[in-house]
Amino acid sequence: MLVHSRSGRWAVWTVFFVLFLPLFALPFAVIALASFATNWSGAFPSGATLTHYQDITRGESLDALTTSLVTALAASVLALVVGGWAALAADALRGRGRRVLDALFMLPVAVPSVVVGLSLLVAFSKPPLLLNGTRGIVVLAHTVLVTAFAYQSVSAAVARLDPAYEQSAASLGARPAYVLWRVKVPLLLPSLTAAAGLCFALSMGELSATMMLYPPDWLPLPVKIFGATDRGSLFSGAALAVVLMVTTLVVLLGVSRIRTRAAYR
């Protein structure tokens, strides 16, 4: 910590907790408490029950969780491949070409996600690429929305790489493809895993574009949560939200362990 005096550290921690608890921790605590309740008319919930979580283990809720996991995993892999490859290619560009590529990949996050959903709906509603009403258009929308984050993360990591490693490998006769896969990619592995985790978390929580595109047989969990709360089933929606948060955190913890091992190597 940059503050060395005891009184200064106490002041910093006090400000942190005063700001952190009301703005971040308290809303999550409210959702967690509501997920175990059947009624909330006073300061605290009442009617403790596990029914909301029991309902999640079967039927549409479990299918929605599986749908979100599959969609987020597919979108993260595609975003990492496309964004990572573009970041490596952009490293060789200079001037206007680099600026155009940066703007192209940042465009989906510069506009509301509902606009991205509408654009995909219009673009793929007619042959030869008819994706409207299919699962693929949902995965495509999530990929478009999270690829920018993968591109930026990998681009920043590529800019920090020491060129001496590539130059040494090339001086020993290694071909460009060998240098890429055996030198450059392993050095970028911590950043690649971090980008994958970020893309996964963003995809798990995506709602706006998904609402415009999802078919009846591919219902992600955020849409299920929205539908439950819109019908007035706030406590069931809270339980679904807790499951969504816990699942995302578990996956991110796993990715974090992989990233730590990659950084150690």
C-alpha positions in Angstrom: 0.0 0.0 0.0 1.3 3.5 -0.9 0.1 4.9 2.4 2.7 4.2 5.1 1.3 5.8 8.2 -1.1 3.8 10.4 -3.7 6.5 10.5 -3.6 7.0 6.8 -4.1 3.2 6.2 -7.1 3.2 8.5 -8.5 6.2 6.7 -8.1 4.4 3.3 -9.7 1.2 4.6 -12.6 3.2 6.1 -13.3 5.0 2.8 -13.0 1.7 1.0 -15.5 -0.1 3.1 -17.9 2.9 3.2 -17.9 3.0 -0.6 -17.6 -0.7 -1.3 -20.3 -2.1 1.0 -23.2 0.1 -0.2 -22.3 0.2 -3.9 -21.1 -3.4 -4.5 -21.5 -5.8 -1.6 -24.9 -4.8 -0.4 -26.8 -5.4 -3.7 -25.3 -8.9 -4.0 -26.2 -9.6 -0.3 -29.8 -8.5 -1.0 -30.0 -10.9 -4.0 -28.6 -13.8 -2.0 -31.1 -13.2 0.9 -34.0 -12.9 -1.5 -33.1 -16.2 -3.2 -34.0 -18.0 0.1 -37.2 -16.1 0.9 -40.8 -16.4 0.1 -41.8 -13.0 1.4 -40.0 -9.7 2.2 -42.3 -7.1 3.8 -40.0 -5.9 6.6 -36.3 -5.1 7.0 -35.4 -8.8 6.5 -36.8 -11.6 4.4 -39.1 -14.2 5.8 -40.3 -17.6 4.9 -36.9 -19.3 4.4 -37.0 -21.9 1.7 -34.8 -23.9 -0.7 -37.6 -24.4 -3.2 -36.2 -21.8 -5.6 -32.9 -23.7 -5.9 -34.7 -27.1 -6.1 -36.6 -25.8 -9.0 -33.4 -24.8 -10.8 -32.1 -28.4 -10.7 -34.7 -29.5 -13.2 -36.7 -28.2 -16.1 -36.1 -25.0 -18.0 -33.9 -23.4 -15.5 -31.2 -26.1 -15.8 -31.5 -26.0 -19.5 -31.1 -22.3 -19.5 -27.9 -22.6 -17.4 -26.5 -25.2 -19.8 -27.4 -22.9 -22.8 -25.6 -20.0 -21.2 -22.5 -22.1 -20.5 -22.4 -23.5 -24.0 -22.9 -20.1 -25.6 -20.3 -18.4 -23.4 -17.8 -21.1 -24.0 -18.3 -21.1 -27.8 -18.3 -17.3 -28.0 -15.1 -17.0 -25.8 -13.2 -19.5 -28.0 -14.3 -17.8 -31.2 -13.5 -14.4 -29.8 -10.1 -15.5 -28.6 -9.2 -17.0 -32.0 -10.4 -14.0 -34.0 -9.3 -11.3 -31.6 -6.0 -12.9 -30.8 -5.2 -13.5 -34.5 -6.2 -9.9 -35.4 -4.0 -8.6 -32.6 -1.0 -10.5 -33.8 -1.6 -9.3 -37.3 -2.1 -5.7 -36.2 1.3 -5.7 -34.5 2.8 -5.6 -38.0 0.7 -2.7 -39.1 1.5 1.0 -38.7 -0.3 4.3 -39.2 -3.7 4.3 -40.8 -4.0 0.5 -41.2 -3.6 0.0 -37.4 -6.1 2.7 -36.6 -8.7 1.3 -39.0 -8.3 -2.2 -37.5 -8.6 -0.9 -34.0 -11.7 1.1 -34.9 -13.2 -2.0 -36.6 -12.9 -4.2 -33.6 -14.0 -1.5 -31.1 -17.1 -0.6 -33.0 -19.3 -3.3 -31.4 -18.6 -1.9 -27.9 -19.0 1.7 -29.1 -22.7 1.2 -29.9 -25.4 -0.3 -27.7 -25.6 -4.1 -27.8 -29.2 -3.9 -28.9 -28.0 -2.2 -32.1 -25.6 -5.1 -32.6 -28.5 -7.5 -32.2 -30.7 -5.6 -34.6 -27.9 -5.4 -37.2 -27.3 -9.2 -37.1 -31.0 -9.8 -37.2 -31.3 -7.8 -40.4 -28.1 -9.1 -42.0 -28.8 -12.8 -41.5 -32.6 -12.9 -42.1 -32.3 -13.8 -45.8 -30.3 -16.2 -47.9 -27.5 -17.0 -48.5 -26.7 -16.8 -44.8 -30.0 -17.4 -43.1 -29.3 -17.6 -39.3 -32.4 -15.9 -38.0 -34.1 -18.3 -35.5 -31.1 -20.5 -35.0 -28.7 -21.0 -32.1 -25.8 -19.9 -34.3 -27.0 -16.3 -34.4 -26.9 -16.1 -30.6 -23.4 -17.4 -30.5 -22.4 -15.0 -33.3 -23.9 -12.0 -31.4 -22.0 -12.9 -28.3 -18.8 -13.4 -30.3 -19.2 -10.0 -31.9 -19.8 -8.3 -28.6 -16.8 -9.8 -26.7 -14.2 -10.0 -29.5 -13.2 -6.4 -28.9 -12.1 -7.2 -25.4 -10.0 -10.2 -26.5 -8.5 -8.0 -29.2 -7.6 -5.2 -26.8 -6.2 -7.6 -24.2 -4.0 -9.5 -26.6 -2.9 -6.3 -28.4 -1.7 -4.8 -25.1 0.2 -8.0 -24.3 1.8 -8.1 -27.8 3.0 -4.5 -27.4 4.8 -5.5 -24.2 6.6 -8.5 -25.6 10.4 -8.2 -25.8 11.3 -8.7 -29.5 14.6 -10.3 -28.5 12.9 -13.6 -28.1 11.6 -13.7 -31.6 14.9 -12.3 -33.0 16.9 -15.0 -31.2 14.7 -17.8 -32.5 14.8 -16.4 -36.0 18.6 -16.0 -35.9 18.8 -19.7 -35.1 16.9 -20.6 -38.3 13.4 -20.9 -36.9 10.6 -20.3 -39.4 7.9 -17.6 -38.8 5.3 -20.2 -38.0 7.5 -22.0 -35.5 8.4 -18.7 -33.9 4.7 -17.9 -33.6 3.5 -21.2 -32.1 6.6 -22.1 -30.0 7.8 -18.6 -28.9 5.2 -15.9 -29.2 2.0 -17.8 -28.2 3.5 -19.4 -25.1 4.6 -15.9 -23.9 1.1 -14.6 -24.6 -0.6 -17.5 -22.8 -1.3 -15.6 -19.5 -2.9 -12.7 -21.5 -4.9 -15.2 -23.6 -6.3 -17.0 -20.6 -7.2 -13.6 -19.0 -8.9 -12.5 -22.2 -10.8 -15.8 -22.3 -12.1 -15.3 -18.8 -13.2 -11.8 -19.5 -15.0 -12.8 -22.7 -16.7 -15.7 -20.8 -18.0 -13.5 -18.0 -19.3 -10.8 -20.4 -21.1 -13.5 -22.5 -22.7 -15.1 -19.5 -24.3 -11.8 -18.5 -25.3 -10.6 -22.0 -29.0 -9.8 -22.3 -29.9 -6.9 -24.7 -28.8 -8.5 -28.0 -29.8 -12.0 -26.8 -33.4 -10.8 -26.2 -33.7 -9.9 -29.9 -32.2 -13.1 -31.3 -32.7 -16.1 -29.2 -34.9 -18.9 -30.6 -37.4 -20.8 -28.4 -35.2 -23.8 -28.0 -32.1 -21.8 -27.0 -33.0 -19.8 -23.9 -30.0 -18.4 -22.0 -30.1 -17.8 -18.3 -30.1 -14.0 -18.3 -33.3 -14.1 -20.5 -34.8 -16.6 -18.0 -34.0 -14.2 -15.1 -35.5 -11.3 -16.9 -38.7 -13.3 -17.7 -39.0 -14.4 -14.1 -38.7 -10.9 -12.7 -40.9 -9.5 -15.4 -43.7 -11.9 -14.3 -43.2 -10.8 -10.6 -41.3 -13.9 -9.5 -38.6 -11.9 -7.9 -37.4 -14.6 -5.5 -37.1 -17.2 -8.2 -35.3 -14.6 -10.3 -32.9 -13.9 -7.4 -32.1 -17.6 -7.1 -31.4 -17.8 -10.8 -29.2 -14.7 -10.5 -27.2 -16.3 -7.7 -26.7 -19.4 -9.7 -25.5 -17.3 -12.6 -23.0 -15.4 -10.4 -21.7 -18.5 -8.7 -21.2 -20.4 -12.0 -19.4 -17.5 -13.6 -17.1 -17.1 -10.5 -16.3 -20.8 -10.5 -15.3 -20.7 -14.1 -13.3 -17.5 -13.6 -11.5 -19.1 -10.7 -10.5 -22.1 -12.9 -9.3 -19.7 -15.6 -7.3 -17.8 -13.0 -5.5 -21.0 -11.9 -4.6 -21.7 -15.5 -3.4 -18.2 -16.0 -1.3 -18.4 -12.8 0.4 -21.6 -14.0 0.9 -20.1 -17.5 2.6 -17.1 -16.0 4.8 -19.3 -13.8 5.9 -21.3 -16.8 
